[in-house]
Amino acid sequence: MPVPLAPYPTPPAPYTPSANGAQSHLVCSGCRNLLVFPVGATSVCCAVCNAVTAVPPPGTEMAQLVCVGCHTLLMYIRGATSVQCSCCHTVNLALEANQIAHVNCGNCRMLLQYQYGARSVKCAVCNFVTSVGGTASTTEQKFST
């Protein structure tokens, strides 16, 4: 007499968020992959490297910058003054887009724009490098093109 075969188990239904199941995203603190998670979570475990990344409180505005050490995209809470890269541990100066200054070129007097924290700025017109670390009118050297 033949033995009846058990039916194959039905695969689980794919996750589909409901109308109120909003999702958000952040960058993994371990491997830098993009993590997608349901709104309201306090931390997210990465499926790739198993690192647990804390989720910023709701309503927190995030900003991004590229690390000057390894060129990795970093996410940070808007308003922070510095961000340490989790890959190369470089401390990056976090400047807002409106934190810029102006100085006149020490050679041709063209008005130049630069980010706060810069020590010098090179003129795109005459290639003169104007020091901005001390006094704005101090100049250093002229580069040839």
NUKOL-589142 format. One record per atom (N, C-alpha, C): residue number from 1; atom name; x, y, z. Coordinates in Angstrom, 1 decimal. Example, Ala and Ser with C-alpha at 12.3 -4.5 7.8 and 13.67 -1.06 7.14 Angstrom:
NUKOL-589142
SITE seq atom      X      Y      Z
SITE   1    N   13.2   -5.7    7.8
SITE   1   CA   12.3   -4.5    7.8
SITE   1    C   13.2   -3.3    7.8
SITE   2    N   12.8   -2.2    7.1
SITE   2   CA   13.7   -1.1    7.1
SITE   2    C   12.9    0.0    7.9
//
This chain:
NUKOL-589142
SITE seq atom      X      Y      Z
SITE   1    N    0.8   -1.2    0.0
SITE   1   CA    0.0    0.0    0.0
SITE   1    C    0.9    1.3    0.0
SITE   2    N    0.6    2.2   -0.9
SITE   2   CA    1.5    3.4   -1.0
SITE   2    C    1.3    4.3    0.2
SITE   3    N    2.4    5.0    0.6
SITE   3   CA    2.4    5.9    1.8
SITE   3    C    2.1    7.3    1.2
SITE   4    N    1.1    8.0    1.8
SITE   4   CA    0.8    9.3    1.3
SITE   4    C    1.9   10.3    1.6
SITE   5    N    2.2   11.2    0.7
SITE   5   CA    3.2   12.2    0.8
SITE   5    C    2.6   13.4    1.5
SITE   6    N    3.4   14.0    2.4
SITE   6   CA    3.0   15.2    3.1
SITE   6    C    3.1   16.4    2.1
SITE   7    N    2.2   17.3    2.2
SITE   7   CA    2.2   18.4    1.3
SITE   7    C    3.4   19.4    1.7
SITE   8    N    4.0   20.0    0.6
SITE   8   CA    5.0   20.9    0.9
SITE   8    C    4.5   22.1    1.7
SITE   9    N    5.3   22.6    2.7
SITE   9   CA    4.9   23.7    3.4
SITE   9    C    4.8   25.0    2.5
SITE  10    N    3.8   25.8    2.8
SITE  10   CA    3.6   27.0    2.0
SITE  10    C    4.7   28.0    2.4
SITE  11    N    5.3   28.7    1.5
SITE  11   CA    6.3   29.7    1.9
SITE  11    C    5.7   30.9    2.5
SITE  12    N    6.4   31.5    3.5
SITE  12   CA    5.8   32.7    4.1
SITE  12    C    5.5   33.8    3.1
SITE  13    N    4.5   34.5    3.4
SITE  13   CA    4.1   35.6    2.6
SITE  13    C    5.2   36.7    2.7
SITE  14    N    5.5   37.4    1.6
SITE  14   CA    6.5   38.4    1.7
SITE  14    C    6.0   39.6    2.5
SITE  15    N    6.9   40.3    3.2
SITE  15   CA    6.5   41.4    4.0
SITE  15    C    6.0   42.6    3.2
SITE  16    N    4.9   43.0    3.4
SITE  16   CA    4.4   44.2    2.8
SITE  16    C    3.9   45.2    3.8
SITE  17    N    4.5   46.3    4.0
SITE  17   CA    4.0   47.2    5.1
SITE  17    C    2.6   47.7    4.8
SITE  18    N    1.9   47.9    5.9
SITE  18   CA    0.5   48.4    5.8
SITE  18    C    0.6   49.9    5.6
SITE  19    N   -0.6   50.5    5.5
SITE  19   CA   -0.6   51.9    5.2
SITE  19    C    0.1   52.7    6.3
SITE  20    N    0.1   52.3    7.5
SITE  20   CA    0.7   53.0    8.6
SITE  20    C    2.1   52.4    8.9
SITE  21    N    2.6   51.4    8.2
SITE  21   CA    3.9   50.8    8.4
SITE  21    C    5.0   51.5    7.7
SITE  22    N    5.2   52.8    8.0
SITE  22   CA    6.2   53.6    7.3
SITE  22    C    7.6   53.0    7.6
SITE  23    N    8.5   53.2    6.7
SITE  23   CA    9.9   52.8    6.8
SITE  23    C   10.9   53.9    6.7
SITE  24    N   12.0   53.8    7.3
SITE  24   CA   13.1   54.7    7.2
SITE  24    C   14.4   54.0    6.9
SITE  25    N   15.5   54.8    6.8
SITE  25   CA   16.8   54.1    6.4
SITE  25    C   17.9   54.9    7.1
SITE  26    N   19.0   54.2    7.3
SITE  26   CA   20.2   54.7    7.8
SITE  26    C   21.4   53.9    7.3
SITE  27    N   22.6   54.3    7.5
SITE  27   CA   23.8   53.6    7.1
SITE  27    C   24.3   52.8    8.3
SITE  28    N   24.6   51.5    8.0
SITE  28   CA   25.2   50.6    9.0
SITE  28    C   26.5   51.2    9.6
SITE  29    N   26.6   51.1   10.9
SITE  29   CA   27.8   51.6   11.5
SITE  29    C   29.0   50.7   11.4
SITE  30    N   28.7   49.5   10.9
SITE  30   CA   29.8   48.5   10.7
SITE  30    C   30.3   48.4    9.3
SITE  31    N   29.4   48.0    8.4
SITE  31   CA   29.9   47.8    7.0
SITE  31    C   29.4   48.9    6.0
SITE  32    N   28.7   49.9    6.5
SITE  32   CA   28.3   51.1    5.7
SITE  32    C   27.2   50.8    4.7
SITE  33    N   26.6   49.6    4.8
SITE  33   CA   25.4   49.3    3.9
SITE  33    C   24.2   50.1    4.3
SITE  34    N   23.3   50.3    3.4
SITE  34   CA   22.1   51.0    3.7
SITE  34    C   21.1   50.0    4.4
SITE  35    N   20.6   50.4    5.5
SITE  35   CA   19.7   49.6    6.3
SITE  35    C   18.3   50.2    6.2
SITE  36    N   17.3   49.4    5.9
SITE  36   CA   15.9   49.9    5.9
SITE  36    C   15.2   49.2    7.1
SITE  37    N   14.4   50.0    7.8
SITE  37   CA   13.8   49.5    9.0
SITE  37    C   12.4   50.2    9.2
SITE  38    N   11.6   49.6   10.0
SITE  38   CA   10.3   50.2   10.3
SITE  38    C   10.4   51.4   11.2
SITE  39    N    9.7   52.5   11.0
SITE  39   CA    9.7   53.7   11.8
SITE  39    C    9.3   53.3   13.2
SITE  40    N   10.0   53.8   14.2
SITE  40   CA    9.7   53.4   15.6
SITE  40    C   10.8   52.5   16.2
SITE  41    N   11.6   51.9   15.4
SITE  41   CA   12.7   51.0   15.9
SITE  41    C   13.7   51.9   16.6
SITE  42    N   14.3   51.3   17.6
SITE  42   CA   15.4   52.1   18.3
SITE  42    C   16.8   51.7   17.9
SITE  43    N   16.9   50.5   17.3
SITE  43   CA   18.2   50.0   16.8
SITE  43    C   17.9   49.0   15.7
SITE  44    N   18.9   48.8   14.8
SITE  44   CA   18.8   47.9   13.7
SITE  44    C   20.0   47.0   13.6
SITE  45    N   19.8   45.7   13.5
SITE  45   CA   20.9   44.8   13.3
SITE  45    C   21.1   44.5   11.8
SITE  46    N   22.3   44.7   11.4
SITE  46   CA   22.7   44.5   10.0
SITE  46    C   22.7   43.1    9.6
SITE  47    N   22.1   42.7    8.5
SITE  47   CA   22.0   41.3    8.1
SITE  47    C   23.4   40.9    7.5
SITE  48    N   24.2   41.8    7.1
SITE  48   CA   25.5   41.5    6.5
SITE  48    C   26.6   41.3    7.5
SITE  49    N   26.8   42.3    8.4
SITE  49   CA   27.9   42.2    9.3
SITE  49    C   27.4   42.0   10.8
SITE  50    N   26.2   42.0   11.1
SITE  50   CA   25.6   41.8   12.4
SITE  50    C   25.9   43.0   13.4
SITE  51    N   26.3   44.1   12.9
SITE  51   CA   26.5   45.3   13.7
SITE  51    C   25.2   45.9   14.1
SITE  52    N   25.1   46.3   15.3
SITE  52   CA   23.8   47.0   15.7
SITE  52    C   24.0   48.5   15.7
SITE  53    N   23.2   49.1   14.9
SITE  53   CA   23.2   50.6   14.7
SITE  53    C   22.1   51.2   15.4
SITE  54    N   22.4   52.2   16.3
SITE  54   CA   21.3   52.9   17.0
SITE  54    C   20.6   53.9   16.0
SITE  55    N   19.3   53.9   16.2
SITE  55   CA   18.4   54.8   15.3
SITE  55    C   18.3   56.1   16.0
SITE  56    N   18.5   57.2   15.4
SITE  56   CA   18.4   58.5   16.0
SITE  56    C   16.9   58.8   16.4
SITE  57    N   16.6   59.6   17.4
SITE  57   CA   15.3   59.8   17.8
SITE  57    C   14.4   60.4   16.7
SITE  58    N   13.1   60.1   16.7
SITE  58   CA   12.2   60.6   15.6
SITE  58    C   12.3   62.1   15.5
SITE  59    N   12.2   62.6   14.3
SITE  59   CA   12.3   64.1   14.1
SITE  59    C   13.7   64.6   14.0
SITE  60    N   14.7   63.8   14.2
SITE  60   CA   16.1   64.2   14.1
SITE  60    C   16.5   64.4   12.6
SITE  61    N   17.0   65.5   12.3
SITE  61   CA   17.4   65.8   10.9
SITE  61    C   18.8   65.2   10.7
SITE  62    N   19.0   64.5    9.6
SITE  62   CA   20.3   63.9    9.3
SITE  62    C   20.9   64.6    8.2
SITE  63    N   22.2   64.6    8.1
SITE  63   CA   23.0   65.2    7.1
SITE  63    C   24.1   64.2    6.6
SITE  64    N   24.7   64.5    5.5
SITE  64   CA   25.7   63.6    5.0
SITE  64    C   27.0   64.4    4.6
SITE  65    N   28.1   63.7    4.7
SITE  65   CA   29.4   64.3    4.2
SITE  65    C   30.3   63.1    3.7
SITE  66    N   31.2   63.4    2.9
SITE  66   CA   32.2   62.4    2.4
SITE  66    C   33.5   62.5    3.3
SITE  67    N   33.9   61.4    3.8
SITE  67   CA   35.1   61.4    4.7
SITE  67    C   36.3   61.9    3.9
SITE  68    N   37.1   62.7    4.5
SITE  68   CA   38.3   63.2    3.9
SITE  68    C   39.4   62.2    3.9
SITE  69    N   39.3   61.2    4.7
SITE  69   CA   40.4   60.2    4.8
SITE  69    C   40.2   59.0    3.9
SITE  70    N   38.9   58.5    3.8
SITE  70   CA   38.7   57.3    2.9
SITE  70    C   37.6   57.5    1.9
SITE  71    N   37.0   58.6    1.8
SITE  71   CA   36.0   59.0    0.9
SITE  71    C   34.7   58.2    1.0
SITE  72    N   34.4   57.7    2.2
SITE  72   CA   33.2   57.0    2.6
SITE  72    C   32.1   58.0    2.9
SITE  73    N   30.9   57.7    2.4
SITE  73   CA   29.8   58.6    2.7
SITE  73    C   29.4   58.4    4.2
SITE  74    N   29.3   59.5    4.9
SITE  74   CA   29.0   59.4    6.4
SITE  74    C   27.6   60.1    6.6
SITE  75    N   26.8   59.6    7.4
SITE  75   CA   25.6   60.2    7.9
SITE  75    C   25.7   60.6    9.3
SITE  76    N   25.2   61.8    9.7
SITE  76   CA   25.3   62.3   11.0
SITE  76    C   24.2   63.2   11.3
SITE  77    N   24.0   63.5   12.6
SITE  77   CA   22.9   64.3   13.0
SITE  77    C   23.2   65.8   12.7
SITE  78    N   22.3   66.4   12.0
SITE  78   CA   22.5   67.8   11.5
SITE  78    C   22.8   68.7   12.8
SITE  79    N   23.8   69.5   12.7
SITE  79   CA   24.1   70.4   13.8
SITE  79    C   25.4   69.9   14.5
SITE  80    N   25.8   68.7   14.2
SITE  80   CA   27.1   68.2   14.8
SITE  80    C   28.3   69.1   14.2
SITE  81    N   29.3   69.3   15.0
SITE  81   CA   30.4   70.1   14.5
SITE  81    C   31.5   69.2   13.9
SITE  82    N   31.6   67.9   14.3
SITE  82   CA   32.5   67.0   13.7
SITE  82    C   31.9   65.6   13.7
SITE  83    N   32.5   64.7   12.8
SITE  83   CA   32.0   63.4   12.6
SITE  83    C   33.2   62.5   12.5
SITE  84    N   33.3   61.4   13.3
SITE  84   CA   34.4   60.5   13.2
SITE  84    C   34.0   59.3   12.3
SITE  85    N   34.8   59.0   11.3
SITE  85   CA   34.5   58.0   10.4
SITE  85    C   34.7   56.6   11.0
SITE  86    N   33.7   55.7   10.9
SITE  86   CA   33.8   54.4   11.5
SITE  86    C   34.7   53.5   10.7
SITE  87    N   35.1   53.9    9.5
SITE  87   CA   36.0   53.0    8.7
SITE  87    C   37.5   53.3    9.0
SITE  88    N   37.9   54.6    8.8
SITE  88   CA   39.3   55.0    9.0
SITE  88    C   39.5   55.8   10.2
SITE  89    N   38.5   56.1   11.0
SITE  89   CA   38.6   56.9   12.3
SITE  89    C   39.0   58.3   12.1
SITE  90    N   39.0   58.9   10.9
SITE  90   CA   39.3   60.3   10.7
SITE  90    C   38.2   61.1   11.3
SITE  91    N   38.6   62.2   11.9
SITE  91   CA   37.6   63.2   12.5
SITE  91    C   37.4   64.2   11.4
SITE  92    N   36.1   64.3   10.9
SITE  92   CA   35.8   65.2    9.8
SITE  92    C   35.1   66.4   10.4
SITE  93    N   35.4   67.6    9.9
SITE  93   CA   34.7   68.8   10.2
SITE  93    C   33.4   68.8    9.5
SITE  94    N   32.3   68.9   10.3
SITE  94   CA   30.9   68.9    9.7
SITE  94    C   30.4   70.4    9.6
SITE  95    N   30.5   70.9    8.4
SITE  95   CA   30.1   72.2    8.1
SITE  95    C   28.7   72.3    7.4
SITE  96    N   27.9   73.2    7.8
SITE  96   CA   26.6   73.4    7.1
SITE  96    C   26.9   74.1    5.8
SITE  97    N   26.0   74.0    4.9
SITE  97   CA   26.1   74.7    3.6
SITE  97    C   26.3   76.2    3.7
SITE  98    N   25.7   76.8    4.7
SITE  98   CA   25.8   78.2    4.9
SITE  98    C   27.0   78.7    5.7
SITE  99    N   27.9   77.8    6.1
SITE  99   CA   29.1   78.2    6.8
SITE  99    C   30.2   78.5    5.8
SITE 100    N   30.1   79.6    5.1
SITE 100   CA   31.1   80.0    4.1
SITE 100    C   31.5   81.4    4.4
SITE 101    N   32.7   81.7    3.9
SITE 101   CA   33.2   83.1    4.1
SITE 101    C   33.7   83.6    2.8
SITE 102    N   34.1   84.8    2.8
SITE 102   CA   34.6   85.5    1.6
SITE 102    C   35.9   86.2    1.9
SITE 103    N   36.7   86.3    0.9
SITE 103   CA   38.0   87.0    1.0
SITE 103    C   38.3   87.5   -0.4
SITE 104    N   39.0   88.6   -0.5
SITE 104   CA   39.5   89.1   -1.8
SITE 104    C   40.8   88.4   -2.1
SITE 105    N   41.0   88.0   -3.3
SITE 105   CA   42.3   87.4   -3.7
SITE 105    C   43.4   88.4   -3.5
SITE 106    N   44.5   87.9   -2.9
SITE 106   CA   45.7   88.7   -2.6
SITE 106    C   46.4   89.3   -3.8
SITE 107    N   46.1   88.8   -5.0
SITE 107   CA   46.7   89.2   -6.2
SITE 107    C   45.8   90.1   -7.1
SITE 108    N   44.7   89.5   -7.5
SITE 108   CA   43.8   90.2   -8.5
SITE 108    C   42.6   90.9   -7.8
SITE 109    N   42.4   90.7   -6.5
SITE 109   CA   41.3   91.3   -5.7
SITE 109    C   40.0   90.7   -6.1
SITE 110    N   39.9   89.6   -6.8
SITE 110   CA   38.6   88.9   -7.1
SITE 110    C   38.0   88.4   -5.8
SITE 111    N   36.7   88.5   -5.6
SITE 111   CA   36.1   88.0   -4.4
SITE 111    C   36.0   86.5   -4.4
SITE 112    N   36.6   85.9   -3.4
SITE 112   CA   36.6   84.4   -3.3
SITE 112    C   35.8   83.9   -2.2
SITE 113    N   35.2   82.7   -2.4
SITE 113   CA   34.3   82.1   -1.4
SITE 113    C   35.0   80.8   -0.9
SITE 114    N   34.9   80.6    0.4
SITE 114   CA   35.6   79.3    1.0
SITE 114    C   34.8   78.9    2.2
SITE 115    N   35.0   77.6    2.6
SITE 115   CA   34.4   77.1    3.8
SITE 115    C   35.2   77.5    5.0
SITE 116    N   34.5   77.8    6.1
SITE 116   CA   35.2   78.0    7.4
SITE 116    C   36.1   76.8    7.7
SITE 117    N   37.2   77.1    8.3
SITE 117   CA   38.1   76.0    8.6
SITE 117    C   39.3   75.9    7.6
SITE 118    N   39.1   76.4    6.4
SITE 118   CA   40.1   76.3    5.3
SITE 118    C   41.3   77.3    5.7
SITE 119    N   42.5   76.9    5.4
SITE 119   CA   43.6   77.7    5.7
SITE 119    C   44.0   78.6    4.6
SITE 120    N   43.6   78.2    3.4
SITE 120   CA   43.9   79.0    2.2
SITE 120    C   42.9   78.7    1.1
SITE 121    N   42.8   79.6    0.1
SITE 121   CA   41.9   79.5   -1.0
SITE 121    C   42.7   79.9   -2.3
SITE 122    N   42.5   79.1   -3.3
SITE 122   CA   43.2   79.4   -4.6
SITE 122    C   42.2   80.1   -5.5
SITE 123    N   42.7   81.2   -6.1
SITE 123   CA   41.9   82.0   -7.0
SITE 123    C   41.7   81.2   -8.4
SITE 124    N   40.5   81.1   -8.9
SITE 124   CA   40.3   80.4  -10.1
SITE 124    C   40.7   81.3  -11.3
SITE 125    N   40.8   82.6  -11.1
SITE 125   CA   41.2   83.5  -12.2
SITE 125    C   42.7   83.6  -12.4
SITE 126    N   43.5   83.8  -11.3
SITE 126   CA   44.9   84.0  -11.5
SITE 126    C   45.7   83.0  -10.8
SITE 127    N   45.1   82.0  -10.1
SITE 127   CA   45.8   80.8   -9.5
SITE 127    C   46.6   81.2   -8.3
SITE 128    N   46.4   82.4   -7.7
SITE 128   CA   47.1   82.9   -6.5
SITE 128    C   46.5   82.2   -5.3
SITE 129    N   47.3   81.8   -4.3
SITE 129   CA   46.8   81.2   -3.1
SITE 129    C   46.8   82.2   -2.0
SITE 130    N   45.6   82.5   -1.5
SITE 130   CA   45.5   83.5   -0.4
SITE 130    C   45.3   82.8    0.9
SITE 131    N   46.1   83.1    1.9
SITE 131   CA   45.9   82.5    3.2
SITE 131    C   44.7   83.1    3.9
SITE 132    N   43.9   82.3    4.5
SITE 132   CA   42.7   82.8    5.3
SITE 132    C   42.8   82.3    6.7
SITE 133    N   43.9   81.7    7.2
SITE 133   CA   44.0   81.2    8.5
SITE 133    C   44.1   82.3    9.5
SITE 134    N   44.9   83.3    9.3
SITE 134   CA   45.1   84.4   10.2
SITE 134    C   44.3   85.6    9.7
SITE 135    N   45.0   86.5    9.0
SITE 135   CA   44.3   87.6    8.4
SITE 135    C   43.9   87.3    7.0
SITE 136    N   42.8   87.8    6.6
SITE 136   CA   42.2   87.5    5.3
SITE 136    C   43.1   88.0    4.1
SITE 137    N   43.9   89.0    4.4
SITE 137   CA   44.6   89.6    3.3
SITE 137    C   46.0   89.1    3.1
SITE 138    N   46.4   88.2    4.0
SITE 138   CA   47.8   87.6    4.0
SITE 138    C   47.9   86.7    2.8
SITE 139    N   48.9   86.7    2.0
SITE 139   CA   49.1   85.8    0.9
SITE 139    C   50.3   85.0    1.0
SITE 140    N   50.3   83.8    0.4
SITE 140   CA   51.5   82.9    0.5
SITE 140    C   52.3   82.8   -0.8
SITE 141    N   51.7   82.2   -1.8
SITE 141   CA   52.5   81.9   -3.0
SITE 141    C   51.6   81.9   -4.2
SITE 142    N   52.3   82.0   -5.4
SITE 142   CA   51.5   81.9   -6.6
SITE 142    C   51.9   80.6   -7.3
SITE 143    N   50.9   79.8   -7.7
SITE 143   CA   51.1   78.6   -8.4
SITE 143    C   51.1   78.9   -9.9
SITE 144    N   51.9   78.2  -10.7
SITE 144   CA   51.9   78.4  -12.1
SITE 144    C   51.0   77.3  -12.7
SITE 145    N   50.4   77.6  -13.8
SITE 145   CA   49.5   76.6  -14.4
SITE 145    C   50.1   75.9  -15.6
//
